[in-house]
């Protein structure tokens, strides 16, 4: 089974390098275009569901993908962005927010809650699914899945980028990360 872990499309705050955290910032025009490109890329994907963070930027991205793929959207609060505490809304070094404050959600906690959702759905769903989340949350997962080789402090994720995971009984394994919509290929059914 494959899991497509997707970062939402761009927002105005992304362009400004402003930490969004749990602020409910919507997609901007470019973010909508990115989400539409993802939807088109997933049109023929054999998805059984699309999970999403409750924040608008992720939900809109997920809704477009699910509509194109002909599947349902499930809102999962544990897919929300890392709580960046008092640096949310500020322009700081996203790769090292710890040097500005200590009231951040711990990376291990972020990874644990997101990966728990992915594992639960991998055990419950009959096939591949997508999950739309956020840069900080996805980077925490990459860090956990690669023992720190990728992820927080090391990997700059693109907006609307896709990480592909493989779910085996009891384990998640990263196959690739940071794919743009143009790199995704799903054959049309019957071809």
Secondary structure by P-SEA (a helix, b strand, c coil): cbbbbbbbccccccccccccccccccccaaaaaaaaaaaaaaccccccbbbbcccaaaaaaaaaaaaaacbbbbbbccccccccccccccccccccccccccccccaaaaaaaaaaaaaaaaacccccbbbbbcaaaaaaaaaaaaccccccccccccccbbbbbbbcccccccccccccccccccccccc
